[in-house]
Amino acid sequence: MGWIELLLLGAGLSMDAFAVSVCKGIETKKAGWKQILLCGVWFGFFQGLMPFLGYVLGSRLAFIINKVAPWLAFILLAIIGGNMIREAFSDEEEETRAGFDVKSMFILAVATSIDALAVGITFVAVPVEIVSAPALINTIAGCLVIMATTFVFSCIGVRIGNAFGTRFQSGAEAAGGFVLVFIGLKILLEHLGVLEFMDNGDVLFGLLIPFLGTILGAALVFVTDREIKEDGKLIMMGMAGGIMMACSMWTLLYPSILQGKVITAAVGFLIGIGFQYLLDKVVPHTHVFIHAEEGPTTGLRDSFKIMLSEVIHHVPEGMAIGIMFAGALNESDEVSLAAAFALTIGIAIQNIPEAVFVSNPIRSGGEEKGKSFLMGVLSGIIEPLVGILMIILVTAFPGILLFVMALAGGAIAFLVLEENIPSMATEKHSDKGTISFAIFFCLMMIITFFRE
């Protein structure tokens, strides 16, 4: 293993530490050079130490390391991430944070580097050869390269997270907590073998692309305090509806029809409509722009019911993304990786107005900007989680691929017919929403079928 391989390995191993460093920056009101360097030293040291320990322990303890370490990393990151989400919802204002104390940093450094023990074990079979010296010296040098790489990425991560977090506060903290939980889940699923077909789970982060669209849309609440104008609402509703209807028809239904499985497509489509109809009736929520409340009567605040209106939107979207990735990565004839990413990008784009339809009405209802942003961000968290579940399901039962694709298509079509299209019908009979719908429907169709 030479310099290039080590640098690539170091960059790959440092990604979890980088993501956690961003989270540390988010939860810190003011991160100076001391905090930045502390984070870099903690994560860098342990990311370099763990491969060395793995090399020293060698194959004798490989079984224990491989079995226990992923579970420990998942538990630690889930606890810390869950606590960040809890604090984001808390009404208590904290004057200071001890986020860089020894206890906090030790737990995070171990959690993000513990899986690197297995990398050290591989150094026994694939020796490091970067200097003219014995194997032990080369291994130490290799670990130092990994350490330095992680140090740099971690320092950068703290700075990025702090710049983001100081502006967006509670919403950023909730997003950061979710990322920690997601990283822990990724480590555990890799250990369980669920992600072996996904190139060590890197493609799993593709499920976060739509979530980034949600964060961006929710963040627009910081740009203006004004309520969305009628024309703007129509254009965004048409945009979201056009993209999602195109996804339903061309990406999710068309493959079944192309394969001659029209009955499968029809049955799946109708069951998907029934599934979304049931979800619509059992979850209390408020459609702000059509002034309608649905679901059982509860004592939930209006802000939560507005958020839940988009949560139930994200369920079939997460299903669609997970199904497409599962089909593509299992090398199904019906689905390509390009089509999966096209669907992901399309959903990410339409998640921007969907998040606006959460944050903006909540802000207009009197909530502060940070809380409005937080609610918008949280509305999209369920999407990648549902995507993971669908990847596991379709991988376990590949024969259901076309059926669940049609099911997701039906659920998405129900959403468009139930909310987007009625929202475009105004007393002024403006055609802006209809034109926007048509334009983005065509654009998504072109993206879906375009091949160089």
C-alpha angles and dihedrals in degrees: 000000000000137000097282094049091048094050091050090046091049092050091049094048092047095057094085090047090048092052092048090047089055088053091050089052090049094055094046117086093206123011113191129182091280093059093041093052093043090056092047093049095047096048095036094050096050094041087056095040098053097060089048091052089048090052093049094047090046124175096331094080097026093108094054093043094050094047102042106030099067093049091049092049091049094049094048095047093044091053094047094043092047090052091052090052090048092051091049088061093045117108091210117105114222115210095198139010128215090205095140099049119128096257095050095044095044092054093047094044092052093044094053096042104038093090088058088074087081090054089058090053089057089056087071092060096032106035122210111245113183102120135033097258142098120297093259093056091047091050091051090049090050092051089051090055090053090046093052093046092051091046092057095045092046094052091050090047094055092051093049093046093048093051089050098040098050089059101041101029114172097022092050090049091053091049090048092051090051091051091054091052090046092052091050090050091049091053092049095047090050089053092049090053095243092122101041090111091052100072095262092320097293091127087057088076087063085076088067093061094085089046089058088056089054092051091049093049093047091049091061087079086077091058098061140007094205123110114250113269120239094251092049091049092051093050093048093045090051091047094052093042095048093050094047095046090051090050090050095050106033105027102034108024104030097066091060092049091046089055091050093250096129094147091052089051093047095047093045091047093052093045088050090054090049091049093052092044089055091048088050091055101044099044116072109229144148127229099209101191096048091039095233133137121202138179130041121334111261140162093247117135118253091249091059093047090051089050092049090054088068095037089066088049091056095052097074090037090056089046091053094049094047093046093050094048091047092051094046096045092047086055094242116180091227098056133046128197088239090057090049092053091044089056091046093052092046092052091046090055094049090045087070095069091037090058090046088056088060104040100038098052091044090052091046088052091063105269120134120258095252093053092045090051090048093054091049092051094047092052089069101045094091093060101076091038092057087045091058091050091051092049089054093045097048092043090053093045108026092170091073094060100106092041095053091043089058090044092055089046091055093048092051092046089053090056093051093047094043101047118001098052096043089048090059092058107093136169090249090055091227116185095206093099093047093049091047090049092052095046096050092041089058094044092052090047090053092048091049097052102028113118125172 
